[in-house]
Amino acid sequence: MSAMDWVSGRVFQFVHGNNLVYNTCWEDPRLDRVALELGPKDNVMVITSAGCNALDYALCSPNHVYAVDMNPRQNALLDLKLAGIQHLEYEDFFKMFGHGRLQGVDRIYQQKLRRHIQPWSQEFWDKRIKFFDSRRPFYYRGTTGMFARWIRVYTDRVAKVRDEIEGMLCATSLDEQRSFYEKLHDRFWSRKLKFLMNRDTTLSVLGVPKAQRRQIETQYEGGLLKFIKDCVDTVFGGLPLNDNYFWRVYLTGSYTHDCCPEYLKPDNFQLLKDSHAQKISTHTDSVQGFLEKHDAPISRFVLLDHMDWLSGRFFSLLELEWKAILERASGMARILWRSGGLRTDFIDRIQVTVDGQRRELAEMLTYNETLAEELHEKDRVHTYGSFYIADLAV
């Protein structure tokens, strides 16, 4: 390992081991709903992240959603959302998680929420509940939120393109939106911004490990910076922003009632309050650790992009994780994952032991490439290089 790789790894470990990293999910659950085909008998395992997508899946009324994350701060956020759904009225809940601000949140937390969350989550929010009651909204908190806040400062005070951004967000057609983006393009993509986006420290804050960066650099013509720029160009110039709550919340610091995750819509909030939120449980563990301790079969696995993280020097852990998946998967299990790279070639190198025999994982996966490609083109986030839907036959 080179000295730079060591430094990059230490920075990434510090960021992810000591902070709330994700204050909102950065994967489009509208695609996942189509790909997962959730039914009432399905048990879903998803990496928690900010919990938005676990709530989204619960709205499809599966049997249960297991939200698993090694970072307890991410589970603490989902715990707080679940307590808010169960014990707040919709207006206050939307102020808290829609606007990212709720006046008097400390009193509300103590009176209505604290006793309904797990002890570790209590300890975390006892010190940080004011994230929701300050001049800076919650969505500019956490490490990704810190970066979003920096970009807000950059767009408003350095590039001075706030008027054009507001124009894009309010555009009534894709042509109108694209015209605003063309006006801000050159001022936004300054040498200073390009330099920043090409740094390992910046990528660590955004949750991009060195192994994922290598995949993009080796597979994408033009390298990482070109990949990032092409993704942003597509989002603002090729996809409508009117329902793209992923980018809106970081550009403005809040959602709107018309542009927000499904769990923040009134009817869905009520559905979660009445019954569906009870289908979710949080678990602070690795995917492997959770599956080895768990008894019930899992029919749907949502692995986000975390296999990219393990694909380098932690490859042996990736093989152990897949062993645990195979042992806990139901007969017709389906697995979704994303990758920063254009291809997850490392999947073909994974070998697992089944019934005492060493087998290649690729032999047991059946991919729905046509649907995956179709959905990937519609991805509102559009920062992943590829999307996968695979059925598992053991």
VEXROTI-292403 format. One line per field, with one value per residue (C-alpha): residue number from 1; residue in three letters; chain; x, y, z. Coordinates in nm, 3 decimals. Example, Ala and Ser with C-alpha at 12.3 -4.5 7.8 and 13.67 -1.06 7.14 Angstrom:
BEGIN
pos [1/2]
code [ALA/SER]
unit [A/A]
u [1.230/1.367]
v [-0.450/-0.106]
w [0.780/0.714]
This chain:
BEGIN
pos [1/2/3/4/5/6/7/8/9/10/11/12/13/14/15/16/17/18/19/20/21/22/23/24/25/26/27/28/29/30/31/32/33/34/35/36/37/38/39/40/41/42/43/44/45/46/47/48/49/50/51/52/53/54/55/56/57/58/59/60/61/62/63/64/65/66/67/68/69/70/71/72/73/74/75/76/77/78/79/80/81/82/83/84/85/86/87/88/89/90/91/92/93/94/95/96/97/98/99/100/101/102/103/104/105/106/107/108/109/110/111/112/113/114/115/116/117/118/119/120/121/122/123/124/125/126/127/128/129/130/131/132/133/134/135/136/137/138/139/140/141/142/143/144/145/146/147/148/149/150/151/152/153/154/155/156/157/158/159/160/161/162/163/164/165/166/167/168/169/170/171/172/173/174/175/176/177/178/179/180/181/182/183/184/185/186/187/188/189/190/191/192/193/194/195/196/197/198/199/200/201/202/203/204/205/206/207/208/209/210/211/212/213/214/215/216/217/218/219/220/221/222/223/224/225/226/227/228/229/230/231/232/233/234/235/236/237/238/239/240/241/242/243/244/245/246/247/248/249/250/251/252/253/254/255/256/257/258/259/260/261/262/263/264/265/266/267/268/269/270/271/272/273/274/275/276/277/278/279/280/281/282/283/284/285/286/287/288/289/290/291/292/293/294/295/296/297/298/299/300/301/302/303/304/305/306/307/308/309/310/311/312/313/314/315/316/317/318/319/320/321/322/323/324/325/326/327/328/329/330/331/332/333/334/335/336/337/338/339/340/341/342/343/344/345/346/347/348/349/350/351/352/353/354/355/356/357/358/359/360/361/362/363/364/365/366/367/368/369/370/371/372/373/374/375/376/377/378/379/380/381/382/383/384/385/386/387/388/389/390/391/392/393/394]
code [MET/SER/ALA/MET/ASP/TRP/VAL/SER/GLY/ARG/VAL/PHE/GLN/PHE/VAL/HIS/GLY/ASN/ASN/LEU/VAL/TYR/ASN/THR/CYS/TRP/GLU/ASP/PRO/ARG/LEU/ASP/ARG/VAL/ALA/LEU/GLU/LEU/GLY/PRO/LYS/ASP/ASN/VAL/MET/VAL/ILE/THR/SER/ALA/GLY/CYS/ASN/ALA/LEU/ASP/TYR/ALA/LEU/CYS/SER/PRO/ASN/HIS/VAL/TYR/ALA/VAL/ASP/MET/ASN/PRO/ARG/GLN/ASN/ALA/LEU/LEU/ASP/LEU/LYS/LEU/ALA/GLY/ILE/GLN/HIS/LEU/GLU/TYR/GLU/ASP/PHE/PHE/LYS/MET/PHE/GLY/HIS/GLY/ARG/LEU/GLN/GLY/VAL/ASP/ARG/ILE/TYR/GLN/GLN/LYS/LEU/ARG/ARG/HIS/ILE/GLN/PRO/TRP/SER/GLN/GLU/PHE/TRP/ASP/LYS/ARG/ILE/LYS/PHE/PHE/ASP/SER/ARG/ARG/PRO/PHE/TYR/TYR/ARG/GLY/THR/THR/GLY/MET/PHE/ALA/ARG/TRP/ILE/ARG/VAL/TYR/THR/ASP/ARG/VAL/ALA/LYS/VAL/ARG/ASP/GLU/ILE/GLU/GLY/MET/LEU/CYS/ALA/THR/SER/LEU/ASP/GLU/GLN/ARG/SER/PHE/TYR/GLU/LYS/LEU/HIS/ASP/ARG/PHE/TRP/SER/ARG/LYS/LEU/LYS/PHE/LEU/MET/ASN/ARG/ASP/THR/THR/LEU/SER/VAL/LEU/GLY/VAL/PRO/LYS/ALA/GLN/ARG/ARG/GLN/ILE/GLU/THR/GLN/TYR/GLU/GLY/GLY/LEU/LEU/LYS/PHE/ILE/LYS/ASP/CYS/VAL/ASP/THR/VAL/PHE/GLY/GLY/LEU/PRO/LEU/ASN/ASP/ASN/TYR/PHE/TRP/ARG/VAL/TYR/LEU/THR/GLY/SER/TYR/THR/HIS/ASP/CYS/CYS/PRO/GLU/TYR/LEU/LYS/PRO/ASP/ASN/PHE/GLN/LEU/LEU/LYS/ASP/SER/HIS/ALA/GLN/LYS/ILE/SER/THR/HIS/THR/ASP/SER/VAL/GLN/GLY/PHE/LEU/GLU/LYS/HIS/ASP/ALA/PRO/ILE/SER/ARG/PHE/VAL/LEU/LEU/ASP/HIS/MET/ASP/TRP/LEU/SER/GLY/ARG/PHE/PHE/SER/LEU/LEU/GLU/LEU/GLU/TRP/LYS/ALA/ILE/LEU/GLU/ARG/ALA/SER/GLY/MET/ALA/ARG/ILE/LEU/TRP/ARG/SER/GLY/GLY/LEU/ARG/THR/ASP/PHE/ILE/ASP/ARG/ILE/GLN/VAL/THR/VAL/ASP/GLY/GLN/ARG/ARG/GLU/LEU/ALA/GLU/MET/LEU/THR/TYR/ASN/GLU/THR/LEU/ALA/GLU/GLU/LEU/HIS/GLU/LYS/ASP/ARG/VAL/HIS/THR/TYR/GLY/SER/PHE/TYR/ILE/ALA/ASP/LEU/ALA/VAL]
unit [A/A/A/A/A/A/A/A/A/A/A/A/A/A/A/A/A/A/A/A/A/A/A/A/A/A/A/A/A/A/A/A/A/A/A/A/A/A/A/A/A/A/A/A/A/A/A/A/A/A/A/A/A/A/A/A/A/A/A/A/A/A/A/A/A/A/A/A/A/A/A/A/A/A/A/A/A/A/A/A/A/A/A/A/A/A/A/A/A/A/A/A/A/A/A/A/A/A/A/A/A/A/A/A/A/A/A/A/A/A/A/A/A/A/A/A/A/A/A/A/A/A/A/A/A/A/A/A/A/A/A/A/A/A/A/A/A/A/A/A/A/A/A/A/A/A/A/A/A/A/A/A/A/A/A/A/A/A/A/A/A/A/A/A/A/A/A/A/A/A/A/A/A/A/A/A/A/A/A/A/A/A/A/A/A/A/A/A/A/A/A/A/A/A/A/A/A/A/A/A/A/A/A/A/A/A/A/A/A/A/A/A/A/A/A/A/A/A/A/A/A/A/A/A/A/A/A/A/A/A/A/A/A/A/A/A/A/A/A/A/A/A/A/A/A/A/A/A/A/A/A/A/A/A/A/A/A/A/A/A/A/A/A/A/A/A/A/A/A/A/A/A/A/A/A/A/A/A/A/A/A/A/A/A/A/A/A/A/A/A/A/A/A/A/A/A/A/A/A/A/A/A/A/A/A/A/A/A/A/A/A/A/A/A/A/A/A/A/A/A/A/A/A/A/A/A/A/A/A/A/A/A/A/A/A/A/A/A/A/A/A/A/A/A/A/A/A/A/A/A/A/A/A/A/A/A/A/A/A/A/A/A/A/A/A/A/A/A/A/A/A/A/A/A/A/A/A/A/A/A/A/A/A/A/A/A/A/A/A/A/A/A/A/A]
u [0.000/0.135/0.166/-0.115/-0.343/-0.270/-0.356/-0.671/-0.781/-0.722/-0.923/-1.209/-1.207/-1.208/-1.499/-1.713/-1.618/-1.691/-1.974/-2.327/-2.233/-2.562/-2.851/-3.059/-3.042/-2.864/-3.027/-3.350/-3.615/-3.852/-3.622/-3.593/-3.970/-3.989/-3.684/-3.775/-4.140/-4.213/-4.495/-4.652/-4.427/-4.096/-3.835/-3.603/-3.250/-3.124/-2.819/-2.970/-2.790/-3.033/-3.335/-3.542/-3.547/-3.626/-3.937/-4.011/-3.995/-4.221/-4.487/-4.501/-4.618/-4.359/-4.348/-4.049/-3.766/-3.435/-3.224/-2.860/-2.564/-2.221/-2.244/-2.481/-2.536/-2.719/-2.950/-2.999/-3.136/-3.383/-3.480/-3.560/-3.766/-3.963/-4.030/-4.138/-4.378/-4.535/-4.554/-4.565/-4.841/-4.770/-4.709/-4.432/-4.285/-4.261/-4.103/-3.844/-3.757/-3.893/-3.768/-3.489/-3.598/-3.848/-3.875/-3.862/-3.731/-3.542/-3.864/-4.052/-3.773/-3.771/-4.148/-4.247/-3.954/-3.665/-3.820/-3.922/-3.573/-3.296/-3.042/-2.749/-2.974/-3.082/-2.721/-2.650/-2.952/-2.925/-2.616/-2.730/-3.106/-3.037/-2.931/-3.301/-3.329/-3.074/-3.013/-2.850/-3.105/-3.048/-2.967/-2.651/-2.541/-2.338/-2.042/-2.236/-2.443/-2.126/-2.016/-2.361/-2.335/-1.994/-2.138/-2.421/-2.163/-1.971/-2.276/-2.404/-2.085/-1.816/-1.979/-2.283/-2.530/-2.814/-3.063/-2.993/-3.027/-3.364/-3.461/-3.375/-3.574/-3.879/-3.860/-4.181/-4.007/-3.682/-3.583/-3.628/-3.432/-3.152/-3.129/-3.070/-2.802/-2.624/-2.614/-2.446/-2.230/-1.897/-1.914/-2.003/-1.733/-1.440/-1.083/-1.123/-1.426/-1.261/-0.956/-1.175/-1.377/-1.061/-0.930/-0.947/-1.042/-1.348/-1.450/-1.412/-1.655/-1.899/-1.862/-1.645/-1.361/-1.032/-1.136/-1.445/-1.242/-1.003/-1.293/-1.421/-1.076/-0.993/-1.332/-1.452/-1.291/-1.165/-1.137/-1.311/-1.352/-1.505/-1.739/-1.857/-1.905/-2.096/-2.324/-2.405/-2.454/-2.707/-2.898/-2.934/-2.941/-3.105/-3.344/-3.640/-3.577/-3.941/-3.952/-3.579/-3.578/-3.226/-3.062/-3.318/-3.249/-2.876/-2.919/-3.171/-3.135/-3.492/-3.764/-4.099/-4.438/-4.434/-4.075/-3.983/-3.935/-4.250/-4.244/-4.289/-4.617/-4.932/-5.107/-4.787/-4.700/-5.040/-4.999/-4.663/-4.810/-5.107/-4.913/-4.629/-4.356/-4.387/-4.250/-3.903/-3.627/-3.274/-2.959/-2.608/-2.388/-2.213/-2.419/-2.232/-2.270/-2.642/-2.711/-2.510/-2.714/-3.050/-3.288/-3.565/-3.503/-3.442/-3.596/-3.475/-3.128/-3.044/-2.665/-2.634/-2.278/-2.092/-1.940/-1.720/-1.574/-1.479/-1.363/-0.995/-0.795/-1.107/-1.201/-1.193/-1.465/-1.673/-1.657/-1.761/-2.049/-2.178/-2.147/-2.376/-2.617/-2.639/-2.701/-2.981/-3.144/-3.486/-3.541/-3.623/-3.409/-3.339/-3.041/-2.993/-2.667/-2.511/-2.153/-1.944/-1.783/-1.932/-1.887/-1.857/-1.595/-1.499/-1.825/-1.686/-1.389/-1.600/-1.600/-1.825/-1.867/-2.208/-2.285/-1.914/-1.821/-1.633/-1.832/-1.813/-2.082/-2.144/-2.284/-2.562/-2.673/-2.923/-2.915/-3.205/-2.981/-3.254/-3.463/-3.155/-3.032/-3.378/-3.414/-3.057/-3.126/-3.414/-3.214/-3.280/-2.958/-2.747/-2.414/-2.361/-2.190/-2.410/-2.714/-2.777/-3.076/-2.984/-3.188/-3.011/-3.047/-2.866]
v [0.000/0.343/0.627/0.816/0.513/0.483/0.849/0.822/0.513/0.680/0.988/0.770/0.562/0.876/1.030/0.716/0.598/0.921/1.101/1.090/1.065/1.049/1.276/1.156/0.848/0.885/0.593/0.625/0.398/0.449/0.221/-0.023/-0.063/-0.181/-0.404/-0.564/-0.647/-0.653/-0.873/-0.935/-1.236/-1.063/-0.997/-0.719/-0.645/-0.299/-0.104/0.176/0.487/0.765/0.533/0.705/0.397/0.155/0.367/0.366/-0.015/-0.046/0.147/-0.149/-0.362/-0.642/-0.872/-0.692/-0.451/-0.503/-0.186/-0.279/-0.044/-0.062/0.309/0.342/0.709/0.611/0.381/0.659/0.878/0.611/0.552/0.923/0.919/0.616/0.781/1.099/0.909/0.738/1.031/1.359/1.516/1.544/1.922/1.898/1.589/1.766/2.071/1.846/1.616/1.815/2.163/2.035/2.278/2.246/2.533/2.410/2.072/2.016/2.031/1.818/1.562/1.533/1.512/1.302/1.123/1.039/0.752/0.580/0.539/0.295/0.384/0.446/0.667/0.856/0.926/1.048/1.279/1.412/1.597/1.676/1.731/2.101/2.001/2.059/2.395/2.638/2.875/2.588/2.320/1.955/1.879/2.085/1.868/1.548/1.504/1.496/1.787/1.978/1.935/2.042/2.355/2.430/2.393/2.630/2.889/2.829/2.865/3.176/3.370/3.244/3.126/3.349/3.125/3.111/3.281/3.022/2.736/2.868/2.897/2.531/2.419/2.620/2.535/2.402/2.212/2.028/2.276/2.568/2.386/2.307/2.671/2.781/2.516/2.628/2.981/2.874/2.592/2.767/2.974/2.669/2.437/2.653/2.529/2.560/2.328/2.075/2.068/2.010/1.731/1.544/1.519/1.203/1.407/1.546/1.203/1.061/1.322/1.215/0.849/0.744/0.511/0.473/0.135/0.292/0.579/0.329/0.149/0.470/0.586/0.256/0.201/0.549/0.727/1.060/0.943/1.046/1.417/1.356/1.099/1.347/1.625/1.400/1.285/1.643/1.751/1.470/1.553/1.923/1.911/1.580/1.481/1.684/1.831/1.887/1.567/1.523/1.565/1.421/1.723/1.978/1.916/1.979/2.278/2.449/2.282/2.149/1.955/2.091/1.922/1.861/1.735/1.506/1.137/0.926/0.898/1.277/1.281/1.309/0.988/0.783/0.936/0.825/0.477/0.444/0.577/0.339/0.019/0.011/0.171/-0.130/-0.344/-0.181/-0.268/-0.127/-0.335/-0.201/-0.464/-0.558/-0.734/-1.055/-1.017/-0.949/-1.243/-1.485/-1.388/-1.377/-1.672/-1.584/-1.622/-1.303/-1.277/-0.930/-0.782/-0.418/-0.378/-0.018/0.036/-0.099/-0.396/-0.142/-0.064/-0.428/-0.511/-0.422/-0.520/-0.643/-0.894/-1.186/-1.012/-0.978/-1.353/-1.413/-1.172/-1.361/-1.687/-1.536/-1.413/-1.760/-1.922/-1.682/-1.633/-1.778/-1.998/-1.713/-1.434/-1.114/-0.887/-0.524/-0.334/-0.026/0.055/0.359/0.156/0.067/-0.301/-0.501/-0.739/-0.835/-1.033/-1.286/-1.352/-1.433/-1.798/-1.943/-2.278/-2.441/-2.786/-2.840/-2.752/-2.443/-2.266/-1.943/-1.696/-1.595/-1.943/-1.884/-1.537/-1.467/-1.102/-0.899/-0.673/-0.525/-0.398/-0.281/-0.074/0.070/0.175/0.306/0.553/0.697/0.727/1.071/1.059/0.956/0.937/0.560/0.396/0.087/-0.081/-0.456/-0.682/-1.045/-1.350/-1.609/-1.980/-2.202]
w [0.000/-0.095/0.156/-0.022/-0.005/0.368/0.428/0.217/0.408/0.743/0.640/0.516/0.835/1.051/0.860/0.863/1.211/1.395/1.218/1.091/0.724/0.535/0.634/0.338/0.117/-0.215/-0.398/-0.594/-0.433/-0.726/-0.923/-0.635/-0.605/-0.965/-0.934/-0.600/-0.676/-0.304/-0.178/0.165/0.236/0.159/0.425/0.311/0.431/0.338/0.448/0.654/0.526/0.631/0.654/0.382/0.161/0.442/0.503/0.131/0.112/0.418/0.226/-0.015/0.280/0.287/0.587/0.744/0.663/0.844/0.832/0.894/0.927/1.090/1.175/1.476/1.394/1.076/1.273/1.529/1.249/1.139/1.504/1.535/1.215/1.335/1.672/1.492/1.268/1.565/1.807/1.610/1.406/1.035/1.038/1.298/1.137/0.801/0.959/1.122/0.832/0.537/0.617/0.844/1.117/1.403/1.650/2.009/1.901/2.227/2.430/2.175/2.172/2.551/2.582/2.279/2.119/2.349/2.542/2.219/2.073/2.163/2.437/2.198/1.984/2.294/2.383/2.029/1.999/2.353/2.229/1.875/1.865/1.809/1.457/1.388/1.564/1.429/1.140/0.953/0.852/0.930/0.567/0.599/0.894/0.888/0.658/0.330/0.458/0.538/0.177/0.052/0.267/0.119/-0.231/-0.129/-0.025/-0.347/-0.574/-0.395/-0.316/-0.551/-0.873/-0.804/-0.986/-0.731/-0.966/-1.235/-0.984/-0.870/-1.235/-1.294/-0.992/-1.098/-1.469/-1.624/-1.903/-1.957/-2.231/-1.990/-1.720/-1.965/-2.073/-1.713/-1.670/-1.985/-1.844/-1.519/-1.657/-1.712/-1.394/-1.187/-1.327/-1.228/-1.191/-0.814/-0.809/-1.041/-0.814/-0.508/-0.669/-0.764/-0.406/-0.194/0.112/-0.064/-0.183/0.169/0.299/0.025/0.117/-0.179/-0.072/-0.260/-0.406/-0.565/-0.707/-0.869/-1.035/-1.190/-1.301/-1.472/-1.635/-1.732/-2.025/-1.893/-1.533/-1.214/-1.276/-1.620/-1.464/-1.199/-1.450/-1.692/-1.411/-1.305/-1.669/-1.714/-1.396/-1.471/-1.849/-1.931/-1.649/-1.514/-1.169/-1.076/-0.867/-0.805/-0.428/-0.399/-0.560/-0.442/-0.074/-0.114/-0.342/-0.110/0.232/0.241/0.063/-0.050/-0.017/-0.392/-0.407/-0.120/-0.030/-0.013/0.366/0.392/0.198/0.416/0.313/0.335/0.672/0.801/0.655/0.830/1.155/1.145/1.083/0.833/1.048/1.277/0.995/1.032/1.277/1.301/1.357/1.416/1.256/0.934/0.668/0.743/1.119/1.099/0.868/1.080/1.389/1.209/1.185/0.937/0.562/0.362/0.016/-0.084/-0.027/-0.103/-0.080/-0.209/-0.337/-0.035/-0.223/-0.401/-0.059/0.000/-0.352/-0.290/0.015/0.198/-0.071/0.174/0.379/0.063/0.011/0.373/0.329/0.026/0.217/0.481/0.213/0.059/0.395/0.487/0.143/0.072/-0.233/-0.475/-0.336/-0.529/-0.473/-0.579/-0.578/-0.729/-0.820/-0.893/-1.171/-1.506/-1.425/-1.103/-1.238/-0.885/-0.855/-1.101/-0.872/-0.565/-0.461/-0.192/-0.024/-0.079/0.060/0.117/-0.242/-0.358/-0.629/-0.825/-0.721/-1.082/-1.154/-0.902/-1.019/-1.295/-1.400/-1.536/-1.741/-1.961/-1.669/-1.478/-1.773/-1.834/-1.471/-1.447/-1.727/-1.522/-1.199/-1.051/-0.845/-1.145/-0.966/-0.997/-1.290/-1.290/-1.132/-1.089/-1.036/-0.972/-0.873/-0.665/-0.736/-0.486]
